[in-house]
Amino acid sequence: MTEIKNIIQEIREDVIGIRRRVHQYPETAFTEEKTSRYVAERLSDEGLAVKTGIAQYGVSADLDSGRPGPTLLIRADMDALPIEEATGLPFASKHPGRMHACGHDGHVAMALGAARVLNKLKGSFTGRIRFVFQPAEEGPGGAKPMIEAGVMDNPQVDYSLGCHLWPDIPEGSLGVRSGPFMAAMDRFDVRITGKGGHGAMPHLCVDALEVGTQAVAALQRIVSRQLNPLGTAVVTVGSFHAGQAFNVIPGTAEFSGTTRTFDPAVWESWKERLETVISGVCASTGAGYTLDFLQGYPVTVNDESLAGIVRQVAAGIVGQDRVLVPDRTMGGEDFSFFLQKSKGCFFAVGIGREGGAPVHNPGFDFNEDMLLVGVETFCRAALELLG
């Protein structure tokens, strides 16, 4: 394990350099051309067998020990967010309106760093390690199409590891939770169709704005009055658009939102529940509607035995007192699809500090030395599983 630490220190500047290179050229979902090409080049430099163009811009690379054994998948997501950066960093985004505000640049750096270290330690494990770099984690999701393209086959993946830079736990800590960690999530888009007209003559109209606000309010009653209060669920409407003039009753209104839950039965019921509420409101007001519902990611569920192994190696890296059990979060994560196909663990690398910005914020940044903690966790866990 001392050897791992020494190798990681030798490549420290390179790992940080990878993060900064990726950070400067952020690309949103299914546009990750430059990032994909850069990742493939770095993996090829290590002599790994690289595959590109998986689910458009996904990349995979196998590190084969040459000895029979299990297959471990290590995954990083590559996509950025449509956010204008406001960090003032010397390596800030060169792409206007796009930013790595969720740490995916760091995830790429950690996985590439782990590939370098484990390549040097190829004689210390059996089986193979498959490094997977996926597009579109922020939506609509790149994990599922990569799996459908066979990224977990030939040979079949036995274990999967992934991580997230996590501002909700202190810098220098590692967070590992067994069982459900992140919620199942979906997206819905609704268009209300009424009859527009003069603002002084509402009796001649069907006010789509008013119908839409009724529907938004009624959707909240799903959680407060239909679901078990001992469970956890969220319905959020994050976008609402209607009307253009102060004295015109709009004939259409559109709103979009998301649902979240840890209950698989509730997850499967969301579309029907939304349809019932929206159709009822519209029927009572004479309006029409369309509902587009996109079922997103399932619950992220960590295998207890794999979480135990990650927790064990984490204690050797940051100390037992800094190995935490992070709170469950209603955030969604499509690493959940990998966990449905293999035993695995999605862990958190603590980057929380006083005054630090949360994820999905224009000011998001972190202490880059925490990348080395992630690299070491991947490497030690890999050797425990395959050593």
GUGUNU-792065 format. One record per residue (C-alpha): residue number from 1; residue in one letter; x, y negated, z negated. Coordinates in nm, 3 decimals. Example, Ala and Ser with C-alpha at 12.3 -4.5 7.8 and 13.67 -1.06 7.14 Angstrom:
% GUGUNU-792065
 pos code       x       y       z
   1    A   1.230   0.450  -0.780
   2    S   1.367   0.106  -0.714
***
This chain:
% GUGUNU-792065
 pos code       x       y       z
   1    M   0.000   0.000   0.000
   2    T   0.299  -0.228  -0.050
   3    E   0.386  -0.162   0.312
   4    I   0.041  -0.285   0.419
   5    K   0.084  -0.609   0.224
   6    N   0.428  -0.664   0.376
   7    I   0.302  -0.612   0.732
   8    I   0.007  -0.844   0.671
   9    Q   0.238  -1.116   0.544
  10    E   0.453  -1.072   0.854
  11    I   0.153  -1.134   1.081
  12    R  -0.011  -1.404   0.864
  13    E   0.056  -1.689   1.106
  14    D  -0.066  -1.482   1.399
  15    V  -0.396  -1.396   1.225
  16    I  -0.454  -1.764   1.144
  17    G  -0.354  -1.857   1.499
  18    I  -0.611  -1.614   1.640
  19    R  -0.882  -1.773   1.428
  20    R  -0.787  -2.122   1.543
  21    R  -0.766  -2.022   1.909
  22    V  -1.113  -1.865   1.899
  23    H  -1.248  -2.158   1.697
  24    Q  -1.149  -2.409   1.963
  25    Y  -1.344  -2.233   2.237
  26    P  -1.678  -2.131   2.084
  27    E  -1.926  -1.952   2.307
  28    T  -2.288  -1.880   2.221
  29    A  -2.480  -1.555   2.265
  30    F  -2.402  -1.361   2.584
  31    T  -2.168  -1.632   2.715
  32    E  -1.854  -1.509   2.534
  33    E  -1.642  -1.481   2.850
  34    K  -1.326  -1.655   2.727
  35    T  -1.341  -1.495   2.384
  36    S  -1.395  -1.149   2.531
  37    R  -1.104  -1.189   2.772
  38    Y  -0.874  -1.314   2.494
  39    V  -0.969  -1.027   2.263
  40    A  -0.912  -0.771   2.538
  41    E  -0.567  -0.919   2.611
  42    R  -0.466  -0.900   2.245
  43    L  -0.580  -0.539   2.217
  44    S  -0.402  -0.445   2.540
  45    D  -0.084  -0.600   2.401
  46    E  -0.107  -0.342   2.121
  47    G  -0.124  -0.062   2.376
  48    L  -0.479   0.036   2.286
  49    A  -0.727   0.188   2.533
  50    V  -0.954  -0.109   2.601
  51    K  -1.303  -0.118   2.753
  52    T  -1.467  -0.446   2.853
  53    G  -1.802  -0.559   2.991
  54    I  -2.005  -0.359   2.738
  55    A  -2.346  -0.525   2.700
  56    Q  -2.206  -0.808   2.918
  57    Y  -1.916  -0.934   2.705
  58    G  -1.860  -0.663   2.445
  59    V  -1.513  -0.513   2.402
  60    S  -1.400  -0.187   2.243
  61    A  -1.056  -0.038   2.192
  62    D  -0.949   0.298   2.052
  63    L  -0.647   0.351   1.830
  64    D  -0.593   0.727   1.847
  65    S  -0.367   0.890   1.588
  66    G  -0.319   1.193   1.814
  67    R  -0.437   1.420   1.533
  68    P  -0.789   1.565   1.487
  69    G  -1.012   1.383   1.242
  70    P  -1.311   1.152   1.203
  71    T  -1.376   0.836   1.401
  72    L  -1.404   0.504   1.219
  73    L  -1.560   0.198   1.383
  74    I  -1.448  -0.151   1.276
  75    R  -1.672  -0.425   1.413
  76    A  -1.640  -0.801   1.459
  77    D  -1.892  -1.040   1.613
  78    M  -1.770  -1.308   1.856
  79    D  -2.053  -1.555   1.923
  80    A  -2.082  -1.914   1.803
  81    L  -2.378  -2.142   1.730
  82    P  -2.533  -2.436   1.921
  83    I  -2.406  -2.688   1.663
  84    E  -2.198  -3.003   1.710
  85    E  -1.888  -2.964   1.491
  86    A  -1.818  -3.228   1.225
  87    T  -1.516  -3.083   1.041
  88    G  -1.249  -3.313   1.184
  89    L  -1.010  -3.018   1.200
  90    P  -0.713  -3.048   1.438
  91    F  -0.833  -2.726   1.604
  92    A  -1.199  -2.829   1.619
  93    S  -1.429  -2.711   1.897
  94    K  -1.344  -2.823   2.248
  95    H  -1.693  -2.721   2.367
  96    P  -1.945  -2.999   2.293
  97    G  -2.254  -2.882   2.109
  98    R  -2.103  -2.545   2.016
  99    M  -1.923  -2.440   1.699
 100    H  -1.808  -2.138   1.505
 101    A  -2.016  -2.234   1.202
 102    C  -2.073  -1.881   1.071
 103    G  -1.719  -1.750   1.049
 104    H  -1.726  -1.524   1.354
 105    D  -1.391  -1.671   1.461
 106    G  -1.255  -1.538   1.132
 107    H  -1.419  -1.201   1.186
 108    V  -1.241  -1.168   1.522
 109    A  -0.910  -1.261   1.360
 110    M  -0.953  -1.008   1.080
 111    A  -1.038  -0.721   1.314
 112    L  -0.750  -0.802   1.551
 113    G  -0.520  -0.833   1.250
 114    A  -0.633  -0.494   1.124
 115    A  -0.567  -0.347   1.468
 116    R  -0.208  -0.474   1.458
 117    V  -0.144  -0.340   1.107
 118    L  -0.306  -0.001   1.162
 119    N  -0.124   0.041   1.492
 120    K   0.201   0.014   1.298
 121    L   0.069   0.276   1.053
 122    K  -0.061   0.521   1.316
 123    G   0.135   0.803   1.154
 124    S  -0.049   0.753   0.824
 125    F  -0.398   0.865   0.931
 126    T  -0.582   1.124   1.136
 127    G  -0.864   1.084   1.388
 128    R  -0.918   0.752   1.557
 129    I  -1.022   0.395   1.487
 130    R  -1.251   0.217   1.732
 131    F  -1.242  -0.161   1.721
 132    V  -1.565  -0.314   1.851
 133    F  -1.611  -0.683   1.932
 134    Q  -1.973  -0.761   2.001
 135    P  -2.159  -1.054   2.155
 136    A  -2.477  -1.226   2.041
 137    E  -2.503  -1.139   1.672
 138    E  -2.682  -1.468   1.612
 139    G  -2.953  -1.345   1.848
 140    P  -3.093  -1.181   2.044
 141    G  -2.842  -0.918   1.930
 142    G  -2.546  -0.744   2.089
 143    A  -2.508  -0.440   1.864
 144    K  -2.807  -0.247   1.995
 145    P  -2.721  -0.281   2.366
 146    M  -2.359  -0.188   2.291
 147    I  -2.479   0.125   2.112
 148    E  -2.714   0.205   2.401
 149    A  -2.412   0.170   2.633
 150    G  -2.236   0.443   2.434
 151    V  -1.996   0.252   2.211
 152    M  -2.058   0.502   1.926
 153    D  -2.009   0.809   2.145
 154    N  -1.719   1.012   2.293
 155    P  -1.626   1.091   2.023
 156    Q  -1.918   1.020   1.795
 157    V  -1.851   0.757   1.529
 158    D  -1.856   0.895   1.174
 159    Y  -1.804   0.576   0.974
 160    S  -1.861   0.204   1.038
 161    L  -1.714  -0.097   0.861
 162    G  -1.795  -0.465   0.905
 163    C  -1.765  -0.778   0.696
 164    H  -1.877  -1.139   0.671
 165    L  -1.703  -1.446   0.531
 166    W  -1.935  -1.530   0.241
 167    P  -1.965  -1.877   0.081
 168    D  -2.211  -1.742  -0.179
 169    I  -1.935  -1.573  -0.380
 170    P  -1.611  -1.734  -0.503
 171    E  -1.304  -1.769  -0.288
 172    G  -1.070  -1.477  -0.347
 173    S  -1.341  -1.229  -0.440
 174    L  -1.486  -0.937  -0.247
 175    G  -1.855  -0.850  -0.250
 176    V  -1.982  -0.495  -0.208
 177    R  -2.345  -0.387  -0.251
 178    S  -2.477  -0.034  -0.217
 179    G  -2.811   0.016  -0.045
 180    P  -3.010  -0.271   0.111
 181    F  -2.803  -0.587   0.146
 182    M  -2.954  -0.800   0.423
 183    A  -3.316  -0.820   0.535
 184    A  -3.495  -0.707   0.847
 185    M  -3.575  -1.008   1.065
 186    D  -3.792  -1.095   1.364
 187    R  -3.884  -1.397   1.578
 188    F  -4.222  -1.519   1.694
 189    D  -4.327  -1.790   1.941
 190    V  -4.688  -1.913   1.952
 191    R  -4.868  -2.137   2.202
 192    I  -5.207  -2.278   2.104
 193    T  -5.434  -2.388   2.391
 194    G  -5.716  -2.631   2.318
 195    K  -5.876  -2.919   2.505
 196    G  -5.709  -3.258   2.499
 197    G  -5.875  -3.594   2.505
 198    H  -5.908  -3.943   2.357
 199    G  -5.805  -3.984   1.997
 200    A  -6.133  -4.167   1.928
 201    M  -6.348  -3.879   2.054
 202    P  -6.245  -3.561   1.867
 203    H  -6.594  -3.413   1.912
 204    L  -6.520  -3.373   2.282
 205    C  -6.188  -3.197   2.222
 206    V  -6.031  -2.887   2.074
 207    D  -5.736  -3.034   1.887
 208    A  -5.445  -2.794   1.944
 209    L  -5.228  -2.980   1.693
 210    E  -5.485  -2.940   1.417
 211    V  -5.545  -2.575   1.505
 212    G  -5.171  -2.513   1.504
 213    T  -5.127  -2.664   1.157
 214    Q  -5.413  -2.447   1.030
 215    A  -5.239  -2.141   1.173
 216    V  -4.905  -2.234   1.015
 217    A  -5.070  -2.277   0.675
 218    A  -5.265  -1.953   0.710
 219    L  -4.948  -1.759   0.793
 220    Q  -4.808  -1.844   0.450
 221    R  -5.100  -1.659   0.290
 222    I  -4.966  -1.332   0.432
 223    V  -4.687  -1.345   0.174
 224    S  -4.886  -1.506  -0.109
 225    R  -5.207  -1.300  -0.076
 226    Q  -5.154  -0.990   0.141
 227    L  -4.819  -0.849   0.031
 228    N  -4.716  -0.699  -0.301
 229    P  -4.578  -0.984  -0.513
 230    L  -4.312  -0.747  -0.650
 231    G  -4.173  -0.711  -0.297
 232    T  -3.979  -0.968  -0.097
 233    A  -4.091  -1.129   0.226
 234    V  -4.064  -1.460   0.407
 235    V  -4.258  -1.625   0.688
 236    T  -4.091  -1.944   0.809
 237    V  -4.200  -2.175   1.090
 238    G  -3.896  -2.373   1.194
 239    S  -4.020  -2.549   1.505
 240    F  -4.352  -2.723   1.588
 241    H  -4.424  -2.938   1.893
 242    A  -4.750  -3.105   1.995
 243    G  -4.857  -3.431   2.153
 244    Q  -4.678  -3.730   2.302
 245    A  -4.897  -4.032   2.230
 246    F  -5.052  -4.177   1.912
 247    N  -5.403  -4.199   2.057
 248    V  -5.423  -3.874   2.253
 249    I  -5.545  -3.546   2.106
 250    P  -5.307  -3.281   2.244
 251    G  -5.441  -2.987   2.437
 252    T  -5.145  -2.761   2.354
 253    A  -4.923  -2.696   2.054
 254    E  -4.625  -2.465   2.023
 255    F  -4.446  -2.333   1.718
 256    S  -4.175  -2.077   1.651
 257    G  -4.059  -1.897   1.342
 258    T  -3.914  -1.591   1.176
 259    T  -4.025  -1.315   0.941
 260    R  -3.802  -1.141   0.687
 261    T  -3.847  -0.840   0.459
 262    F  -3.664  -0.549   0.293
 263    D  -3.966  -0.318   0.327
 264    P  -3.957  -0.108   0.648
 265    A  -4.337  -0.066   0.642
 266    V  -4.388  -0.442   0.621
 267    W  -4.130  -0.489   0.899
 268    E  -4.334  -0.265   1.127
 269    S  -4.656  -0.452   1.040
 270    W  -4.552  -0.811   1.109
 271    K  -4.682  -0.842   1.465
 272    E  -5.027  -0.710   1.375
 273    R  -5.047  -0.936   1.069
 274    L  -4.951  -1.246   1.268
 275    E  -5.192  -1.158   1.546
 276    T  -5.480  -1.116   1.300
 277    V  -5.420  -1.453   1.135
 278    I  -5.362  -1.656   1.452
 279    S  -5.650  -1.500   1.644
 280    G  -5.883  -1.563   1.350
 281    V  -5.790  -1.931   1.325
 282    C  -5.825  -1.980   1.699
 283    A  -6.159  -1.797   1.716
 284    S  -6.300  -2.019   1.443
 285    T  -6.194  -2.338   1.626
 286    G  -6.253  -2.246   1.990
 287    A  -5.887  -2.246   2.082
 288    G  -5.686  -1.989   2.274
 289    Y  -5.335  -1.864   2.202
 290    T  -5.044  -1.650   2.314
 291    L  -4.808  -1.475   2.073
 292    D  -4.463  -1.359   2.180
 293    F  -4.314  -1.139   1.909
 294    L  -3.953  -1.015   1.919
 295    Q  -3.871  -0.747   1.665
 296    G  -3.517  -0.824   1.559
 297    Y  -3.277  -0.641   1.328
 298    P  -3.360  -0.370   1.072
 299    V  -3.254  -0.385   0.708
 300    T  -2.877  -0.369   0.657
 301    V  -2.835  -0.064   0.430
 302    N  -2.490   0.029   0.299
 303    D  -2.413   0.395   0.235
 304    E  -2.346   0.448  -0.135
 305    S  -2.035   0.663  -0.087
 306    L  -1.880   0.425   0.170
 307    A  -1.961   0.125  -0.050
 308    G  -1.786   0.306  -0.335
 309    I  -1.471   0.351  -0.126
 310    V  -1.469  -0.017  -0.023
 311    R  -1.527  -0.118  -0.385
 312    Q  -1.235   0.101  -0.492
 313    V  -0.989  -0.045  -0.241
 314    A  -1.119  -0.398  -0.312
 315    A  -1.020  -0.361  -0.677
 316    G  -0.664  -0.286  -0.568
 317    I  -0.659  -0.600  -0.352
 318    V  -0.826  -0.874  -0.559
 319    G  -0.854  -0.709  -0.903
 320    Q  -1.153  -0.536  -1.059
 321    D  -1.289  -0.859  -1.208
 322    R  -1.315  -1.013  -0.862
 323    V  -1.508  -0.727  -0.706
 324    L  -1.866  -0.851  -0.721
 325    V  -2.212  -0.727  -0.627
 326    P  -2.352  -1.007  -0.409
 327    D  -2.720  -1.090  -0.424
 328    R  -2.939  -0.946  -0.152
 329    T  -3.010  -1.204   0.115
 330    M  -3.297  -1.267   0.353
 331    G  -3.039  -1.333   0.623
 332    G  -3.038  -1.074   0.902
 333    E  -2.740  -0.890   1.052
 334    D  -2.738  -0.660   1.354
 335    F  -2.453  -0.454   1.208
 336    S  -2.759  -0.275   1.067
 337    F  -2.789  -0.086   1.398
 338    F  -2.442   0.065   1.350
 339    L  -2.542   0.167   0.997
 340    Q  -2.845   0.351   1.135
 341    K  -2.611   0.568   1.344
 342    S  -2.332   0.638   1.093
 343    K  -2.236   0.609   0.729
 344    G  -2.097   0.263   0.671
 345    C  -2.052  -0.049   0.465
 346    F  -2.091  -0.419   0.539
 347    F  -1.893  -0.613   0.278
 348    A  -1.844  -0.980   0.194
 349    V  -1.517  -1.176   0.180
 350    G  -1.562  -1.457  -0.071
 351    I  -1.488  -1.809   0.055
 352    G  -1.706  -2.011  -0.183
 353    R  -1.543  -2.326  -0.320
 354    E  -1.658  -2.651  -0.476
 355    G  -1.781  -2.891  -0.210
 356    G  -1.763  -2.629   0.063
 357    A  -2.027  -2.631   0.335
 358    P  -2.263  -2.334   0.382
 359    V  -2.274  -2.128   0.700
 360    H  -2.464  -2.275   0.999
 361    N  -2.352  -2.621   0.890
 362    P  -2.153  -2.870   1.107
 363    G  -1.894  -2.900   0.829
 364    F  -1.834  -2.527   0.774
 365    D  -1.472  -2.426   0.712
 366    F  -1.279  -2.194   0.479
 367    N  -0.940  -2.114   0.330
 368    E  -0.769  -1.915   0.604
 369    D  -0.570  -1.707   0.356
 370    M  -0.897  -1.524   0.289
 371    L  -0.858  -1.371   0.634
 372    L  -0.568  -1.168   0.497
 373    V  -0.795  -1.029   0.225
 374    G  -1.034  -0.907   0.494
 375    V  -0.752  -0.754   0.699
 376    E  -0.620  -0.566   0.397
 377    T  -0.966  -0.440   0.302
 378    F  -1.022  -0.301   0.651
 379    C  -0.680  -0.135   0.650
 380    R  -0.695   0.020   0.306
 381    A  -1.050   0.144   0.361
 382    A  -0.944   0.297   0.692
 383    L  -0.657   0.485   0.531
 384    E  -0.885   0.608   0.251
 385    L  -1.134   0.741   0.505
 386    L  -0.884   0.884   0.754
 387    G  -0.563   0.926   0.556
***
